């Protein structure tokens, strides 16, 4: 099984892509986040055996077979329910984000963007003793998912004054942690508006903004975003796999979270396609289907 990443859609559409800073050199390998079975191993491979179910950060998996190296793989235990949906790489990204955020007892945490990654992040944070867990998204259907997975408060900026609500909720402090997963600078701007202030006049810990987007295209940083980042001086972490001190360890912890039902990725798969229908999958993943959360390619 393999799945779609946002960057794969931008490659197909010929748009800017983080792997290729200039013109995209076609043909390119596509396919991301695979889960599969080991069919053969090299003579020096010691940690895996034929028949193991594995996953990891591997590209080029829109194919029936993939060749890779052991250090990119983790085992998916036999005891895992619905193991085919245990897509290890995005689960590792959730582990990386939550561990970087370091939420503490009694914190207020907001997740901005309730696609698959935002919803999984909410589900992970639900396990922690937070004073308030807030979900923010423009789609009510995704906010309903957020509530189901543990959000205590749901906000839609199209009708809710998110900044005022959070000021009231936190006694004019702002959230301790804002996790931005929208792909848009407007999402980062929202994070900057609701994060707590640092203080000139006595210790008040800096808030933390966890930014997992790469803000593709010709997005422009607003004056509001620049001012809020300057004035509030939060810690801003660009949390991508390269940020992790040991991403494969994060991947293994993500698989553990799936096994324990903390990260219910199997519940969020809304679309399944065979390899021959790859074009339909890209169309759904491009945002044209508002019910799309996670699409997968099943190799028959």
C-alpha atoms as a printed R data frame, in Angstrom:
    type eleno elety resid chain resno       x       y       z
1   ATOM     1    CA   UNK     A     1   0.000   0.000   0.000
2   ATOM     2    CA   UNK     A     2   1.136   3.535  -0.728
3   ATOM     3    CA   UNK     A     3  -0.341   6.989  -0.400
4   ATOM     4    CA   UNK     A     4  -0.319  10.586  -1.565
5   ATOM     5    CA   UNK     A     5   1.745  13.437  -0.193
6   ATOM     6    CA   UNK     A     6   0.926  17.068  -0.898
7   ATOM     7    CA   UNK     A     7   4.225  17.482  -2.735
8   ATOM     8    CA   UNK     A     8   3.273  14.650  -5.100
9   ATOM     9    CA   UNK     A     9   0.198  16.627  -6.154
10  ATOM    10    CA   UNK     A    10   2.287  19.753  -6.821
11  ATOM    11    CA   UNK     A    11   4.703  17.700  -8.948
12  ATOM    12    CA   UNK     A    12   1.842  16.302 -11.031
13  ATOM    13    CA   UNK     A    13   0.425  19.810 -11.483
14  ATOM    14    CA   UNK     A    14   3.852  21.200 -12.427
15  ATOM    15    CA   UNK     A    15   3.951  23.622  -9.505
16  ATOM    16    CA   UNK     A    16   6.779  24.572  -7.177
17  ATOM    17    CA   UNK     A    17   8.069  21.677  -5.116
18  ATOM    18    CA   UNK     A    18  10.447  21.549  -2.172
19  ATOM    19    CA   UNK     A    19  12.595  18.797  -3.699
20  ATOM    20    CA   UNK     A    20  13.171  20.759  -6.896
21  ATOM    21    CA   UNK     A    21  13.844  24.444  -6.340
22  ATOM    22    CA   UNK     A    22  13.643  25.221 -10.055
23  ATOM    23    CA   UNK     A    23  12.147  23.278 -12.944
24  ATOM    24    CA   UNK     A    24  10.827  19.837 -12.016
25  ATOM    25    CA   UNK     A    25  12.875  17.214 -13.906
26  ATOM    26    CA   UNK     A    26  10.432  14.678 -15.320
27  ATOM    27    CA   UNK     A    27  10.165  11.728 -15.081
28  ATOM    28    CA   UNK     A    28  10.142  11.578 -11.268
29  ATOM    29    CA   UNK     A    29   9.500   8.804  -8.783
30  ATOM    30    CA   UNK     A    30   6.193   9.191  -6.975
31  ATOM    31    CA   UNK     A    31   4.549   7.329  -4.127
32  ATOM    32    CA   UNK     A    32   5.098   7.882  -0.453
33  ATOM    33    CA   UNK     A    33   4.627   6.311   2.973
34  ATOM    34    CA   UNK     A    34   4.406   2.655   1.877
35  ATOM    35    CA   UNK     A    35   3.444  -0.339   3.941
36  ATOM    36    CA   UNK     A    36   4.328  -3.778   2.597
37  ATOM    37    CA   UNK     A    37   5.832  -7.230   2.986
38  ATOM    38    CA   UNK     A    38   9.528  -8.126   2.675
39  ATOM    39    CA   UNK     A    39   9.881 -10.468  -0.320
40  ATOM    40    CA   UNK     A    40  13.664 -10.810  -0.429
41  ATOM    41    CA   UNK     A    41  16.740  -9.597   1.460
42  ATOM    42    CA   UNK     A    42  20.430  -9.155   0.770
43  ATOM    43    CA   UNK     A    43  23.023 -11.428   2.319
44  ATOM    44    CA   UNK     A    44  24.119  -8.757   4.850
45  ATOM    45    CA   UNK     A    45  20.636  -7.915   6.136
46  ATOM    46    CA   UNK     A    46  20.274  -9.061   9.756
47  ATOM    47    CA   UNK     A    47  17.336  -7.140  11.241
48  ATOM    48    CA   UNK     A    48  14.615  -8.182   8.809
49  ATOM    49    CA   UNK     A    49  13.451 -11.456   7.336
50  ATOM    50    CA   UNK     A    50  11.285 -12.504   4.420
51  ATOM    51    CA   UNK     A    51   7.630 -12.132   5.370
52  ATOM    52    CA   UNK     A    52   8.077  -9.198   7.762
53  ATOM    53    CA   UNK     A    53   5.550  -6.402   7.399
54  ATOM    54    CA   UNK     A    54   7.441  -3.116   7.248
55  ATOM    55    CA   UNK     A    55   7.062   0.583   6.553
56  ATOM    56    CA   UNK     A    56   9.162   3.710   6.488
57  ATOM    57    CA   UNK     A    57  10.140   6.954   4.718
58  ATOM    58    CA   UNK     A    58  10.495   5.549   1.202
59  ATOM    59    CA   UNK     A    59   9.728   7.307  -2.095
60  ATOM    60    CA   UNK     A    60   8.846   5.747  -5.426
61  ATOM    61    CA   UNK     A    61   6.223   3.401  -4.016
62  ATOM    62    CA   UNK     A    62   3.567   3.819  -6.700
63  ATOM    63    CA   UNK     A    63   4.768   0.456  -7.962
64  ATOM    64    CA   UNK     A    64   4.218  -3.201  -7.162
65  ATOM    65    CA   UNK     A    65   7.753  -3.574  -5.725
66  ATOM    66    CA   UNK     A    66  10.286  -1.237  -4.092
67  ATOM    67    CA   UNK     A    67  13.985  -1.776  -3.344
68  ATOM    68    CA   UNK     A    68  15.300   0.007  -0.256
69  ATOM    69    CA   UNK     A    69  17.865  -0.182   2.539
70  ATOM    70    CA   UNK     A    70  17.287  -1.523   6.076
71  ATOM    71    CA   UNK     A    71  17.883   1.775   7.883
72  ATOM    72    CA   UNK     A    72  14.778   3.236   6.222
73  ATOM    73    CA   UNK     A    73  12.492   0.535   7.614
74  ATOM    74    CA   UNK     A    74  10.715  -0.360  10.828
75  ATOM    75    CA   UNK     A    75   8.826  -3.555  11.556
76  ATOM    76    CA   UNK     A    76   5.073  -3.487  11.955
77  ATOM    77    CA   UNK     A    77   4.263  -6.048  14.679
78  ATOM    78    CA   UNK     A    78   2.056  -9.016  13.860
79  ATOM    79    CA   UNK     A    79  -0.291  -7.969  16.675
80  ATOM    80    CA   UNK     A    80  -1.214  -4.680  14.963
81  ATOM    81    CA   UNK     A    81  -4.857  -4.479  13.867
82  ATOM    82    CA   UNK     A    82  -5.433  -3.431  10.249
83  ATOM    83    CA   UNK     A    83  -1.669  -3.493   9.613
84  ATOM    84    CA   UNK     A    84  -2.019  -2.477   5.976
85  ATOM    85    CA   UNK     A    85  -3.119   1.001   7.138
86  ATOM    86    CA   UNK     A    86  -0.164   1.376   9.490
87  ATOM    87    CA   UNK     A    87   1.648   3.900   7.281
88  ATOM    88    CA   UNK     A    88   4.774   4.304   9.344
89  ATOM    89    CA   UNK     A    89   6.223   7.519   7.908
90  ATOM    90    CA   UNK     A    90   3.339   9.931   8.679
91  ATOM    91    CA   UNK     A    91   2.922   8.282  12.081
92  ATOM    92    CA   UNK     A    92   6.585   9.111  12.684
93  ATOM    93    CA   UNK     A    93   5.896  12.725  11.722
94  ATOM    94    CA   UNK     A    94   3.216  12.910  14.425
95  ATOM    95    CA   UNK     A    95   5.670  11.527  16.978
96  ATOM    96    CA   UNK     A    96   8.232  14.123  15.887
97  ATOM    97    CA   UNK     A    97   5.749  16.998  16.175
98  ATOM    98    CA   UNK     A    98   4.339  16.048  19.564
99  ATOM    99    CA   UNK     A    99   7.762  15.358  21.061
100 ATOM   100    CA   UNK     A   100   9.012  18.727  19.781
101 ATOM   101    CA   UNK     A   101   5.950  20.537  21.149
102 ATOM   102    CA   UNK     A   102   6.617  19.106  24.647
103 ATOM   103    CA   UNK     A   103   3.158  19.819  26.081
104 ATOM   104    CA   UNK     A   104   3.094  20.024  29.861
105 ATOM   105    CA   UNK     A   105   0.480  19.439  32.540
106 ATOM   106    CA   UNK     A   106  -2.243  22.093  32.316
107 ATOM   107    CA   UNK     A   107  -1.156  23.599  28.984
108 ATOM   108    CA   UNK     A   108  -3.503  25.076  26.408
109 ATOM   109    CA   UNK     A   109  -2.747  23.665  22.947
110 ATOM   110    CA   UNK     A   110  -4.285  24.602  19.583
111 ATOM   111    CA   UNK     A   111  -4.050  22.556  16.387
112 ATOM   112    CA   UNK     A   112  -4.618  24.676  13.278
113 ATOM   113    CA   UNK     A   113  -5.647  22.532  10.316
114 ATOM   114    CA   UNK     A   114  -7.646  19.334  10.742
115 ATOM   115    CA   UNK     A   115  -6.621  17.216   7.803
116 ATOM   116    CA   UNK     A   116  -5.226  13.762   8.464
117 ATOM   117    CA   UNK     A   117  -2.072  15.001  10.169
118 ATOM   118    CA   UNK     A   118  -3.902  17.536  12.303
119 ATOM   119    CA   UNK     A   119  -6.473  14.967  13.392
120 ATOM   120    CA   UNK     A   120  -3.789  12.447  14.320
121 ATOM   121    CA   UNK     A   121  -1.972  15.157  16.270
122 ATOM   122    CA   UNK     A   122  -5.170  15.908  18.191
123 ATOM   123    CA   UNK     A   123  -5.620  12.218  18.923
124 ATOM   124    CA   UNK     A   124  -2.082  12.001  20.303
125 ATOM   125    CA   UNK     A   125  -2.503  15.143  22.418
126 ATOM   126    CA   UNK     A   126  -5.761  13.818  23.832
127 ATOM   127    CA   UNK     A   127  -3.678  11.332  25.847
128 ATOM   128    CA   UNK     A   128  -2.069  14.200  27.797
129 ATOM   129    CA   UNK     A   129  -3.384  16.179  30.827
130 ATOM   130    CA   UNK     A   130  -4.073  19.444  29.002
131 ATOM   131    CA   UNK     A   131  -6.250  22.251  30.309
132 ATOM   132    CA   UNK     A   132  -7.575  22.949  26.838
133 ATOM   133    CA   UNK     A   133  -7.225  21.214  23.442
134 ATOM   134    CA   UNK     A   134  -8.484  23.417  20.614
135 ATOM   135    CA   UNK     A   135  -9.052  22.516  16.949
136 ATOM   136    CA   UNK     A   136  -9.262  25.209  14.252
137 ATOM   137    CA   UNK     A   137 -10.332  24.550  10.660
138 ATOM   138    CA   UNK     A   138 -12.441  26.078   7.883
139 ATOM   139    CA   UNK     A   139 -14.424  22.872   7.236
140 ATOM   140    CA   UNK     A   140 -17.112  21.865   9.724
141 ATOM   141    CA   UNK     A   141 -16.890  18.213   8.688
142 ATOM   142    CA   UNK     A   142 -13.250  18.145   9.743
143 ATOM   143    CA   UNK     A   143 -14.079  19.886  13.002
144 ATOM   144    CA   UNK     A   144 -16.582  17.124  13.735
145 ATOM   145    CA   UNK     A   145 -13.758  14.625  13.234
146 ATOM   146    CA   UNK     A   146 -11.614  16.717  15.565
147 ATOM   147    CA   UNK     A   147 -14.266  16.590  18.279
148 ATOM   148    CA   UNK     A   148 -14.574  12.840  17.853
149 ATOM   149    CA   UNK     A   149 -10.815  12.417  18.266
150 ATOM   150    CA   UNK     A   150 -10.499  14.491  21.413
151 ATOM   151    CA   UNK     A   151 -10.697  18.240  20.765
152 ATOM   152    CA   UNK     A   152 -12.420  20.009  23.658
153 ATOM   153    CA   UNK     A   153 -13.112  23.167  21.651
154 ATOM   154    CA   UNK     A   154 -13.667  23.542  17.893
155 ATOM   155    CA   UNK     A   155 -13.430  26.851  16.021
156 ATOM   156    CA   UNK     A   156 -14.159  27.842  12.431
157 ATOM   157    CA   UNK     A   157 -12.541  31.208  11.537
158 ATOM   158    CA   UNK     A   158 -15.290  31.830   8.964
159 ATOM   159    CA   UNK     A   159 -17.766  32.396  11.801
160 ATOM   160    CA   UNK     A   160 -15.821  32.349  15.098
161 ATOM   161    CA   UNK     A   161 -13.558  35.037  16.524
162 ATOM   162    CA   UNK     A   162 -10.766  32.592  17.313
163 ATOM   163    CA   UNK     A   163  -8.464  35.158  18.876
164 ATOM   164    CA   UNK     A   164 -11.117  36.480  21.282
165 ATOM   165    CA   UNK     A   165 -12.358  33.007  22.194
166 ATOM   166    CA   UNK     A   166  -8.848  31.890  23.086
167 ATOM   167    CA   UNK     A   167  -8.132  35.065  25.052
168 ATOM   168    CA   UNK     A   168 -11.279  34.429  27.099
169 ATOM   169    CA   UNK     A   169 -10.483  30.739  27.554
170 ATOM   170    CA   UNK     A   170  -6.888  31.338  28.660
171 ATOM   171    CA   UNK     A   171  -7.535  34.435  30.821
172 ATOM   172    CA   UNK     A   172  -5.834  36.722  28.282
173 ATOM   173    CA   UNK     A   173  -2.665  34.630  28.156
174 ATOM   174    CA   UNK     A   174  -2.956  32.865  24.789
175 ATOM   175    CA   UNK     A   175  -2.183  29.231  24.096
176 ATOM   176    CA   UNK     A   176   1.066  27.695  25.269
177 ATOM   177    CA   UNK     A   177   1.520  25.721  22.037
178 ATOM   178    CA   UNK     A   178   0.102  26.240  18.537
179 ATOM   179    CA   UNK     A   179   0.619  23.468  15.979
180 ATOM   180    CA   UNK     A   180   0.154  24.684  12.393
181 ATOM   181    CA   UNK     A   181  -0.685  22.057   9.744
182 ATOM   182    CA   UNK     A   182  -2.550  23.967   7.031
183 ATOM   183    CA   UNK     A   183   0.146  24.458   4.398
184 ATOM   184    CA   UNK     A   184  -0.782  28.154   4.317
185 ATOM   185    CA   UNK     A   185   0.864  31.238   5.776
186 ATOM   186    CA   UNK     A   186  -2.628  32.263   6.938
187 ATOM   187    CA   UNK     A   187  -2.476  29.254   9.247
188 ATOM   188    CA   UNK     A   188   0.871  30.422  10.606
189 ATOM   189    CA   UNK     A   189  -0.606  33.897  11.044
190 ATOM   190    CA   UNK     A   190  -3.428  32.392  13.109
191 ATOM   191    CA   UNK     A   191  -0.828  30.643  15.266
192 ATOM   192    CA   UNK     A   192   0.961  33.958  15.813
193 ATOM   193    CA   UNK     A   193  -2.285  35.663  16.856
194 ATOM   194    CA   UNK     A   194  -3.267  33.101  19.489
195 ATOM   195    CA   UNK     A   195   0.148  32.191  20.958
196 ATOM   196    CA   UNK     A   196   0.949  33.645  24.356
197 ATOM   197    CA   UNK     A   197   3.195  36.694  24.783
198 ATOM   198    CA   UNK     A   198   6.715  36.660  26.012
199 ATOM   199    CA   UNK     A   199   7.251  39.397  28.606
200 ATOM   200    CA   UNK     A   200   9.718  42.237  29.174
201 ATOM   201    CA   UNK     A   201   8.688  42.651  32.778
202 ATOM   202    CA   UNK     A   202   9.123  39.315  34.490
203 ATOM   203    CA   UNK     A   203   9.388  35.722  33.450
204 ATOM   204    CA   UNK     A   204   6.565  34.486  31.331
205 ATOM   205    CA   UNK     A   205   7.688  31.551  29.263
206 ATOM   206    CA   UNK     A   206   7.711  31.927  25.507
207 ATOM   207    CA   UNK     A   207   5.016  30.095  23.595
208 ATOM   208    CA   UNK     A   208   5.915  27.444  21.036
209 ATOM   209    CA   UNK     A   209   4.719  27.371  17.433
210 ATOM   210    CA   UNK     A   210   5.186  24.022  15.722
211 ATOM   211    CA   UNK     A   211   5.156  24.600  11.955
212 ATOM   212    CA   UNK     A   212   4.994  21.485   9.816
213 ATOM   213    CA   UNK     A   213   4.079  23.105   6.484
214 ATOM   214    CA   UNK     A   214   6.475  24.092   3.708
215 ATOM   215    CA   UNK     A   215   4.309  26.943   2.355
216 ATOM   216    CA   UNK     A   216   4.650  26.154  -1.346
217 ATOM   217    CA   UNK     A   217   3.812  28.615  -4.090
218 ATOM   218    CA   UNK     A   218   3.907  32.399  -4.061
219 ATOM   219    CA   UNK     A   219   2.586  32.996  -0.557
220 ATOM   220    CA   UNK     A   220   3.452  36.346   1.001
221 ATOM   221    CA   UNK     A   221   4.150  36.887   4.678
222 ATOM   222    CA   UNK     A   222   1.722  39.485   6.035
223 ATOM   223    CA   UNK     A   223   2.604  42.462   8.218
224 ATOM   224    CA   UNK     A   224   0.410  40.932  10.924
225 ATOM   225    CA   UNK     A   225   2.422  37.721  10.955
226 ATOM   226    CA   UNK     A   226   5.729  39.588  11.024
227 ATOM   227    CA   UNK     A   227   4.607  41.868  13.848
228 ATOM   228    CA   UNK     A   228   3.151  39.068  15.983
229 ATOM   229    CA   UNK     A   229   6.294  36.955  15.668
230 ATOM   230    CA   UNK     A   230   8.423  39.960  16.627
231 ATOM   231    CA   UNK     A   231   6.272  41.156  19.504
232 ATOM   232    CA   UNK     A   232   5.433  37.792  21.065
233 ATOM   233    CA   UNK     A   233   8.807  36.172  20.278
234 ATOM   234    CA   UNK     A   234   7.613  32.557  20.352
235 ATOM   235    CA   UNK     A   235   9.906  29.627  19.758
236 ATOM   236    CA   UNK     A   236   9.135  28.546  16.171
237 ATOM   237    CA   UNK     A   237  10.158  25.021  15.197
238 ATOM   238    CA   UNK     A   238  10.047  23.904  11.557
239 ATOM   239    CA   UNK     A   239   9.162  20.332  12.363
240 ATOM   240    CA   UNK     A   240   9.925  18.147   9.373
241 ATOM   241    CA   UNK     A   241  11.629  14.728   9.422
242 ATOM   242    CA   UNK     A   242  15.037  16.441   9.217
243 ATOM   243    CA   UNK     A   243  14.253  18.225  12.488
244 ATOM   244    CA   UNK     A   244  14.085  14.932  14.381
245 ATOM   245    CA   UNK     A   245  17.217  13.810  16.190
246 ATOM   246    CA   UNK     A   246  16.377  10.240  15.152
247 ATOM   247    CA   UNK     A   247  13.524  10.010  12.679
248 ATOM   248    CA   UNK     A   248  13.459   6.211  12.475
249 ATOM   249    CA   UNK     A   249  13.031   6.170  16.256
250 ATOM   250    CA   UNK     A   250  10.111   8.566  15.813
251 ATOM   251    CA   UNK     A   251   8.709   6.273  13.116
252 ATOM   252    CA   UNK     A   252   8.910   3.292  15.474
253 ATOM   253    CA   UNK     A   253   7.122   5.308  18.170
254 ATOM   254    CA   UNK     A   254   4.484   6.287  15.625
255 ATOM   255    CA   UNK     A   255   3.871   2.611  14.842
256 ATOM   256    CA   UNK     A   256   3.565   1.992  18.590
257 ATOM   257    CA   UNK     A   257   0.963   4.781  18.766
258 ATOM   258    CA   UNK     A   258  -1.022   3.130  15.972
259 ATOM   259    CA   UNK     A   259  -0.773  -0.243  17.717
260 ATOM   260    CA   UNK     A   260  -2.148   1.299  20.942
261 ATOM   261    CA   UNK     A   261  -4.919   3.151  19.036
262 ATOM   262    CA   UNK     A   262  -3.534   6.575  20.011
263 ATOM   263    CA   UNK     A   263  -3.021   7.325  16.299
264 ATOM   264    CA   UNK     A   264  -6.055   5.815  14.504
265 ATOM   265    CA   UNK     A   265  -4.882   6.354  10.939
266 ATOM   266    CA   UNK     A   266  -7.040   3.467   9.707
267 ATOM   267    CA   UNK     A   267 -10.166   5.450  10.652
268 ATOM   268    CA   UNK     A   268  -9.108   8.403   8.496
269 ATOM   269    CA   UNK     A   269  -8.633   6.597   5.169
270 ATOM   270    CA   UNK     A   270 -11.533   7.963   3.122
271 ATOM   271    CA   UNK     A   271 -10.465   6.923  -0.396
272 ATOM   272    CA   UNK     A   272  -8.909   3.765  -1.818
273 ATOM   273    CA   UNK     A   273  -7.686   3.294  -5.390
274 ATOM   274    CA   UNK     A   274  -5.983   0.592  -7.400
275 ATOM   275    CA   UNK     A   275  -2.732   1.485  -9.157
276 ATOM   276    CA   UNK     A   276  -4.510   1.767 -12.509
277 ATOM   277    CA   UNK     A   277  -6.726   4.524 -11.051
278 ATOM   278    CA   UNK     A   278  -3.818   6.649  -9.871
279 ATOM   279    CA   UNK     A   279  -5.087   9.709 -11.776
280 ATOM   280    CA   UNK     A   280  -8.393   9.560  -9.881
281 ATOM   281    CA   UNK     A   281  -6.438   9.453  -6.649
282 ATOM   282    CA   UNK     A   282  -4.484  12.576  -7.541
283 ATOM   283    CA   UNK     A   283  -7.706  14.362  -8.446
284 ATOM   284    CA   UNK     A   284  -9.201  13.534  -5.032
285 ATOM   285    CA   UNK     A   285  -5.989  14.500  -3.213
286 ATOM   286    CA   UNK     A   286  -5.784  17.859  -5.003
287 ATOM   287    CA   UNK     A   287  -8.595  19.272  -2.866
288 ATOM   288    CA   UNK     A   288 -11.446  18.846  -5.331
289 ATOM   289    CA   UNK     A   289 -13.217  16.382  -3.011
290 ATOM   290    CA   UNK     A   290 -14.116  18.093   0.284
291 ATOM   291    CA   UNK     A   291 -14.671  14.721   1.975
292 ATOM   292    CA   UNK     A   292 -11.097  13.627   1.268
293 ATOM   293    CA   UNK     A   293  -8.872  13.029   4.289
294 ATOM   294    CA   UNK     A   294  -6.463  10.254   3.339
295 ATOM   295    CA   UNK     A   295  -6.231   8.337   0.096
296 ATOM   296    CA   UNK     A   296  -4.291   5.132  -0.450
297 ATOM   297    CA   UNK     A   297  -3.225   3.023  -3.405
298 ATOM   298    CA   UNK     A   298  -3.812  -0.683  -2.885
299 ATOM   299    CA   UNK     A   299  -1.539  -3.038  -4.810
300 ATOM   300    CA   UNK     A   300  -3.568  -6.046  -5.898
